[in-house]
Amino acid sequence: MGFFSNLIGSTDSSVISNGILGRGEITDISISSVTLRTGNNLVERKCTFSMNVMIDNVAPFQASAVQRIPEVVLAKLTKGAVVPVRVDPSDHSKVFIDFKSELPTVTLPRSTGENSAAYILEHGKPIKVVFVGSQPMKLKNADGIEMFLLTLTVYEGVDTPYQVQVGNPVPATALPLLYPGSKLHAKLGAGPNNVVVDWAAGPAS
């Protein structure tokens, strides 16, 4: 894009048309004084969105999207909001919010090391948890298993029971175990938030 397009916050049409569809979690918003209205269209304001971006099989990365947004939409784009984005396949720093697309389900790359689910399941401390609630994350792990944000109460294997929210893959065979009060086996990693449910172990007593 040219200097003037950048100045007024125009989107790059080639990225919107051909970019990789992903998801961006807004971490910060800077609203400028630059506005533009064409014809009878809504007034648009130039904004800069800092985001954590996810696309298939790529580690999450940070990027900024500078573009004009209809002022009536701005109230919905708060910190923590997750929006569909388009990412330039050859330059991941070029990211734009794609208001015409649905939020996609993104496949995460395989993780390794002490904080990975596989490592925690193999080496972590056995604990027991109570299922409180869940919500789908529109993410899949590297094996294609749906990820859920689980709210769990850790009640056995720790000095003091506590509640935690963690993203865990939940295989289809484990879905019948997702009901309030369900007791489950899990493993605890290096920190209190490193909780991975051991679905293969079945329900706990």
C-alpha positions in Angstrom: 0.0 0.0 0.0 1.1 3.6 -0.6 1.8 6.3 2.0 -1.7 7.9 1.7 -3.4 4.5 2.1 -1.4 3.9 5.3 -2.1 7.4 6.6 -5.9 6.9 6.4 -5.8 3.2 7.5 -6.9 1.5 4.2 -6.8 -2.3 4.2 -4.7 -4.2 1.7 -7.2 -5.7 -0.7 -4.8 -8.5 -1.7 -4.4 -9.6 1.8 -8.1 -9.6 2.5 -8.7 -11.6 -0.7 -5.8 -14.0 -0.6 -4.6 -14.0 3.0 -4.7 -16.9 5.4 -7.8 -16.9 7.5 -7.0 -17.0 11.2 -8.1 -15.6 14.6 -6.8 -12.6 16.5 -7.2 -11.9 20.2 -7.2 -8.2 20.7 -4.7 -7.1 23.4 -4.7 -3.4 22.9 -6.5 -0.7 20.9 -5.3 2.7 19.9 -8.0 5.0 18.4 -6.8 7.9 16.3 -8.5 11.1 15.3 -8.5 10.2 11.6 -12.0 9.6 10.2 -13.3 9.0 6.8 -16.8 8.8 5.3 -17.5 8.0 1.6 -20.9 8.7 0.2 -23.7 7.5 2.5 -21.6 4.9 4.2 -20.9 4.9 7.9 -18.2 7.0 9.4 -15.0 5.0 9.8 -12.1 5.7 12.2 -8.5 4.7 11.9 -7.4 2.3 14.7 -4.4 0.2 15.6 -5.2 -3.2 17.0 -2.5 -5.2 18.8 -3.3 -8.9 18.7 -2.2 -12.4 19.4 -2.7 -14.1 16.1 -3.3 -17.8 15.4 -3.2 -19.5 12.0 -3.1 -23.3 11.2 0.1 -25.1 12.3 2.0 -21.9 13.3 2.9 -20.9 16.8 0.8 -18.0 18.0 2.5 -14.6 17.3 1.9 -10.9 17.9 1.0 -8.5 15.2 -0.7 -5.1 14.7 -3.6 -4.3 12.3 -3.9 -0.7 11.3 -7.3 -0.1 9.5 -10.4 2.0 9.5 -13.3 0.6 11.5 -17.0 1.8 11.4 -17.5 3.7 14.5 -20.6 1.8 15.4 -18.6 -1.4 15.5 -15.8 -0.1 17.8 -17.7 -0.8 21.0 -17.6 -4.5 20.2 -13.9 -4.6 19.6 -12.7 -4.6 23.2 -9.6 -6.1 24.8 -10.0 -9.8 24.9 -12.3 -10.0 21.9 -11.4 -12.6 19.3 -11.9 -11.7 15.7 -11.4 -13.3 12.3 -8.2 -12.0 10.6 -6.4 -12.3 7.3 -2.7 -12.8 7.4 -0.3 -12.2 4.5 1.2 -15.7 3.8 4.6 -14.2 2.9 4.7 -11.6 5.7 2.9 -12.4 8.9 3.3 -8.8 10.1 0.6 -7.8 7.7 -2.7 -8.6 9.4 -6.2 -7.2 8.9 -9.5 -7.9 10.6 -11.9 -9.6 8.2 -15.4 -8.6 9.1 -17.0 -10.6 6.3 -15.6 -14.0 7.5 -16.7 -16.3 10.3 -14.2 -17.1 13.1 -12.3 -20.2 11.9 -11.3 -23.3 13.9 -7.5 -23.2 14.0 -5.2 -26.2 14.3 -2.3 -25.6 16.7 1.2 -26.8 16.0 2.5 -29.7 18.1 4.0 -28.5 21.3 7.0 -30.0 23.1 8.8 -29.5 26.3 7.8 -29.5 29.9 4.7 -27.4 29.4 3.2 -29.6 26.7 0.2 -31.8 27.4 2.1 -35.0 26.4 5.0 -34.2 28.8 2.6 -33.4 31.7 0.6 -36.5 31.2 3.8 -38.6 31.3 5.7 -36.9 34.0 3.2 -34.8 35.9 1.9 -35.2 39.5 -1.3 -37.2 39.7 -4.2 -35.1 41.0 -8.0 -35.2 40.9 -10.3 -32.5 39.6 -14.0 -31.7 39.6 -15.5 -30.5 36.3 -17.3 -27.2 36.7 -17.9 -26.0 33.2 -16.5 -25.7 29.6 -16.7 -23.8 26.4 -15.4 -24.6 23.0 -12.3 -22.6 21.9 -12.6 -23.2 18.2 -9.1 -24.7 18.3 -7.8 -28.1 17.5 -4.6 -29.7 18.8 -2.0 -31.1 16.3 -3.9 -34.5 16.4 -7.1 -32.8 15.3 -8.8 -33.1 18.7 -11.2 -30.2 19.7 -9.9 -27.9 22.4 -12.2 -26.7 25.3 -11.6 -24.1 27.9 -12.3 -26.1 31.1 -13.1 -24.7 34.5 -11.9 -27.2 37.0 -11.6 -27.5 40.8 -8.4 -29.2 41.9 -9.4 -31.1 45.0 -6.9 -33.9 45.6 -3.1 -34.0 45.3 -2.5 -30.4 46.3 -2.2 -28.7 49.7 -5.2 -26.4 49.2 -8.0 -27.0 46.7 -8.3 -24.3 44.0 -10.1 -23.5 40.8 -8.4 -23.1 37.4 -9.3 -22.5 33.8 -7.2 -24.4 31.3 -7.4 -25.2 27.6 -7.4 -28.9 27.1 -8.1 -31.2 24.1 -11.2 -33.3 24.7 -11.6 -36.4 22.6 -15.2 -37.3 21.5 -15.1 -40.3 23.7 -14.7 -38.1 26.8 -17.6 -35.7 26.1 -20.0 -37.8 28.3 -17.7 -36.9 31.2 -18.3 -33.2 30.8 -21.1 -32.6 33.3 -21.0 -30.4 36.5 -19.6 -32.4 39.4 -17.8 -35.0 37.3 -14.7 -36.2 39.1 -11.7 -36.7 36.8 -8.1 -37.9 37.0 -5.5 -35.3 35.9 -1.8 -34.5 36.0 -0.2 -31.3 37.3 2.9 -29.8 35.7 5.4 -27.2 37.0 2.8 -24.6 37.9 -0.7 -24.5 39.3 -2.2 -23.7 35.9 -0.4 -26.6 34.2 -3.4 -29.0 34.6 -4.1 -31.7 32.0 -7.0 -34.0 32.3 -6.1 -37.7 31.9 -9.1 -38.8 29.8 -7.6 -42.3 29.3 -7.8 -42.9 33.0 -11.6 -42.5 33.0 -13.7 -41.0 35.8 -12.3 -40.6 39.3 -14.0 -41.8 42.5 
